[in-house]
Amino acid sequence: MGLFPAERTFVSAALDAVRQSGQLGIAMQDFTARDRRPAKICEDEVCCCDIYLGLIGFRYGTPVADRPELSYTELEFETATNSALARLAFLMHDDAVLPAKALHDPDHASRQMEFRKRLMQSGIPVSYFRTADELQRLVRDALDKLLQKSAPVADFSGSRTHLERHLLFGVLAVQLGMINHQQFTDICVLWSVKRQRSVPEL
């Protein structure tokens, strides 16, 4: 999903829709290397979000290193389900015009078809897309409908003093050697989607 179509990938289209809805999107490629099990990293990143948005094609993807019975996409969905997150799934349509290698998985085709079937039977909203433009529209519409039913996921309307207090703590932590610059960046991303938790707590 992050490689096709060449002119604008499906992942880019979905992230554009997330931004249009006023939210912050975190994609798998944003996960940074850390001194934890791969499965734990994936689970922690998903738990820091409020909405799971799955882009599901016909390729199974990479099995999780320490849980090879699952792909990373399956693990994300499992974690979102167990964490009671709002979930939206967007499945590539059979009629999508893409290179053959994007539509067939010679190693794990049966696993992926089973996963797609589970999603369709899960009871969550499922939409089908053929192009990046269609996906962007579907994601935007689904997010807008979901957000209308609940309070905004990421509310950036808080006072400037509140924001500055959290950022000041982070800067001081870097200067004192408590955390490094990458950890500070990671904390800022987490706090932007989990504003009810303080920066010191994160």
C-alpha positions as CSV (number, residue, x, y, z in Angstrom):
1,M,0.0,0.0,0.0
2,G,3.0,2.2,0.5
3,L,4.4,1.5,-2.9
4,F,1.4,1.7,-5.3
5,P,0.2,3.5,-7.3
6,A,3.5,5.1,-8.3
7,E,2.2,8.6,-8.8
8,R,0.5,8.7,-5.3
9,T,0.4,5.7,-3.0
10,F,-2.7,4.5,-1.2
11,V,-1.0,5.3,2.1
12,S,-0.3,8.8,1.0
13,A,-4.0,9.2,-0.1
14,A,-5.2,8.0,3.3
15,L,-2.9,10.2,5.2
16,D,-4.1,13.2,3.1
17,A,-7.7,12.4,4.1
18,V,-6.7,12.1,7.8
19,R,-5.1,15.6,7.7
20,Q,-8.2,17.0,5.9
21,S,-10.3,15.7,8.8
22,G,-8.1,17.7,11.2
23,Q,-6.4,14.6,12.7
24,L,-2.9,13.3,13.0
25,G,-2.1,10.1,11.1
26,I,0.5,7.7,12.3
27,A,1.5,5.0,9.7
28,M,3.5,1.9,10.2
29,Q,6.5,3.5,8.4
30,D,6.6,6.1,11.2
31,F,7.4,3.4,13.8
32,T,11.0,4.0,14.9
33,A,13.4,1.3,15.9
34,R,13.4,0.8,19.7
35,D,14.8,-1.6,22.2
36,R,11.6,-3.7,22.4
37,R,10.1,-6.7,20.8
38,P,8.7,-5.9,17.3
39,A,5.2,-7.0,18.4
40,K,5.4,-4.8,21.5
41,I,6.4,-1.7,19.4
42,C,3.5,-2.3,17.1
43,E,1.0,-2.8,20.0
44,D,2.2,0.3,21.9
45,E,1.9,2.5,18.8
46,V,-1.6,1.4,18.1
47,C,-2.7,1.9,21.7
48,C,-1.6,5.5,21.5
49,C,-4.2,6.1,18.8
50,D,-8.0,6.7,19.0
51,I,-9.0,5.3,15.6
52,Y,-7.7,2.3,13.7
53,L,-7.8,2.8,9.9
54,G,-6.9,-0.4,8.0
55,L,-5.9,-0.4,4.3
56,I,-6.1,-3.9,3.2
57,G,-4.9,-5.2,-0.2
58,F,-4.2,-8.6,-1.5
59,R,-0.7,-9.0,-0.2
60,Y,-0.2,-10.4,3.3
61,G,2.9,-8.4,4.1
62,T,5.6,-9.2,6.6
63,P,4.9,-11.7,9.4
64,V,5.7,-10.2,12.8
65,A,9.2,-11.3,13.9
66,D,8.2,-12.6,17.3
67,R,4.6,-13.6,16.3
68,P,5.0,-15.1,12.8
69,E,1.4,-16.4,12.8
70,L,0.3,-12.8,12.2
71,S,1.2,-10.0,9.7
72,Y,1.8,-6.6,11.2
73,T,-1.5,-5.4,9.7
74,E,-3.3,-8.3,11.5
75,L,-1.5,-7.5,14.7
76,E,-2.6,-3.8,14.4
77,F,-6.2,-4.9,13.9
78,E,-6.0,-7.3,16.8
79,T,-4.6,-4.7,19.1
80,A,-7.1,-2.1,18.1
81,T,-9.9,-4.6,18.7
82,N,-8.6,-5.6,22.2
83,S,-8.2,-1.9,23.0
84,A,-11.7,-1.1,22.0
85,L,-10.6,1.6,19.4
86,A,-13.0,2.8,16.8
87,R,-12.1,0.8,13.6
88,L,-12.5,1.5,9.9
89,A,-11.4,-0.9,7.2
90,F,-10.8,-0.1,3.5
91,L,-10.3,-3.1,1.3
92,M,-8.9,-2.9,-2.2
93,H,-11.5,-3.9,-4.8
94,D,-11.0,-6.8,-7.1
95,D,-11.2,-4.4,-10.1
96,A,-8.2,-2.2,-8.9
97,V,-5.8,-1.7,-11.8
98,L,-2.3,-2.3,-10.5
99,P,0.8,-4.3,-11.3
100,A,0.3,-8.1,-10.9
101,K,2.8,-8.2,-8.0
102,A,0.6,-5.8,-6.0
103,L,-2.5,-8.0,-6.4
104,H,-1.0,-11.5,-5.7
105,D,0.9,-12.9,-2.8
106,P,2.6,-16.2,-3.8
107,D,3.6,-17.1,-0.3
108,H,0.6,-16.1,1.9
109,A,-2.4,-15.6,-0.4
110,S,-4.6,-17.9,1.7
111,R,-3.8,-16.0,4.9
112,Q,-4.6,-12.7,3.4
113,M,-7.9,-13.9,1.9
114,E,-8.9,-15.2,5.4
115,F,-8.0,-11.9,7.0
116,R,-10.1,-10.0,4.5
117,K,-13.0,-12.4,5.2
118,R,-12.6,-11.8,8.9
119,L,-12.8,-8.0,8.4
120,M,-15.9,-8.3,6.2
121,Q,-17.6,-10.3,8.9
122,S,-16.4,-8.3,11.9
123,G,-19.3,-5.8,11.9
124,I,-17.1,-2.7,11.5
125,P,-17.5,-0.3,8.7
126,V,-15.9,-1.6,5.5
127,S,-15.4,0.2,2.2
128,Y,-13.9,-0.8,-1.1
129,F,-11.6,1.3,-3.2
130,R,-10.0,1.1,-6.7
131,T,-7.9,4.2,-6.9
132,A,-6.0,6.5,-4.5
133,D,-8.5,9.4,-5.2
134,E,-11.4,7.1,-4.3
135,L,-9.7,5.9,-1.2
136,Q,-9.0,9.5,0.0
137,R,-12.7,10.4,-0.5
138,L,-13.9,7.3,1.4
139,V,-11.5,7.8,4.3
140,R,-12.5,11.5,4.6
141,D,-16.2,10.7,4.5
142,A,-15.8,7.8,7.0
143,L,-13.7,9.9,9.5
144,D,-16.1,12.9,9.2
145,K,-19.1,10.6,10.0
146,L,-17.3,9.0,12.9
147,L,-16.0,12.3,14.4
148,Q,-19.5,13.8,14.2
149,K,-20.7,11.0,16.6
150,S,-18.1,11.8,19.2
151,A,-15.8,14.5,20.5
152,P,-12.8,15.4,18.3
153,V,-10.0,12.9,18.7
154,A,-7.2,15.5,18.9
155,D,-8.3,18.8,20.3
156,F,-5.6,21.4,19.7
157,S,-7.7,24.3,21.1
158,G,-6.1,24.1,24.6
159,S,-4.4,27.2,26.1
160,R,-1.0,28.2,24.9
161,T,0.3,28.1,28.5
162,H,-0.7,24.5,28.8
163,L,1.1,23.6,25.6
164,E,4.2,25.6,26.5
165,R,4.4,23.9,29.9
166,H,4.5,20.4,28.4
167,L,7.1,21.4,25.7
168,L,9.3,23.1,28.3
169,F,9.4,19.9,30.4
170,G,10.5,18.0,27.3
171,V,13.2,20.5,26.4
172,L,14.6,20.4,29.9
173,A,14.5,16.6,29.9
174,V,16.7,16.7,26.8
175,Q,19.1,19.3,28.2
176,L,19.5,17.3,31.4
177,G,20.2,14.1,29.5
178,M,17.1,12.3,30.8
179,I,16.0,11.5,27.2
180,N,17.5,11.9,23.8
181,H,16.2,14.0,20.9
182,Q,14.6,10.9,19.2
183,Q,12.7,10.1,22.4
184,F,11.6,13.7,22.7
185,T,10.2,13.6,19.2
186,D,8.4,10.3,19.9
187,I,6.9,11.8,23.1
188,C,5.6,14.9,21.2
189,V,3.9,12.6,18.6
190,L,2.4,10.5,21.4
191,W,1.2,13.5,23.3
192,S,-0.4,15.0,20.2
193,V,-2.8,12.1,20.0
194,K,-3.1,11.4,23.8
195,R,-3.6,14.9,25.2
196,Q,-5.2,13.5,28.4
197,R,-1.8,12.1,29.4
198,S,0.9,14.5,30.5
199,V,4.4,14.7,28.9
200,P,6.1,13.6,32.1
201,E,3.8,10.6,32.3
202,L,4.7,9.6,28.7
